[in-house]
Amino acid sequence: MRVAFVGLGAMGACMARNLHKAGLLAAVWNRTTAKAVALAAELNCAAPETLAELARLSDVIVVCVSADQDVFAVIDGLHGGLASRQLVLDCSTVSANTARMVAKRLASVGADFMDCPVSGGTEGARDGTLAIMCGGAAASFTQAQPVLTAMGRTFTHFGPVGAGQAAKATNQIMCAGIIEAVSEAMAFAKANGLPLDKLVETLGKGAGSSWYFVHRAPNMIRESYPPGFRVRLHAKDLGICHDMAAVFGVELPVVERMLAQYAELIAQGHGDEDISTCFRLKDQLFN
């Protein structure tokens, strides 16, 4: 199986490296060509100039880009090189409707598609321990097993195309509530003069713990927020959740509240920091 990877950001570059470790990676492509050329030299794989050429070098193509319009642009670029029975796995976080539209475009040339958004942060991408939520045909899920195994620890088939993105939207709502709760709790603890390192060590083993508490509360202690998951990207994802809920005539309070807080953080110039920078707003409540 020859696997090509498109989108070499903080997550994608790590995922591509894990495919290389599994002996699957044949080619890489990135909008910034220099990034693809550098990684290709490191991993001894191809870095074709065009997406169509990349498609011709692969059996499976993994895509991991930032937004819906980026996915459409990649699919348009691949289109000239795709052949029947090739498989495209989109690990981007986009709307379920976008996933379904992409699947239809690819079906016109006989290629198969699965939406495969991921969760686990840059740590999970680096360590190959991502949770991967898949939507598509059962046969495609079976075909993708070696690729999914190389990139993640948990991968689940949730149903037809779009189901993976619906599962990811569910995850993003949970993340919004958790990061807000962790930020408020840490601001409360700081205001009460608690030793925060000891607090994280202790509560990290308690009933209120979470991945975000263990891995991102230390950012709040250091007041340093290197991008694991950027504010503007989570805001984009919550916008998708907002639109999906609106189909049912519903507004979700957690989603709406966090969209407002993220808008404030972006306006303050913190849009490219990790979402744990939400602590800035909570800390201000006590000052």
Beta strands, then each sheet from edge to edge (+ up, - down):
strand 1: 3-6
strand 2: 25-29
strand 3: 60-63
strand 4: 87-90
strand 5: 112-115
strand 6: 118-119
strand 7: 130-135
strand 8: 152-159
sheet 1: 2+ 1+ 3+ 4+ 5+
sheet 2: 6+ 7- 8-
end
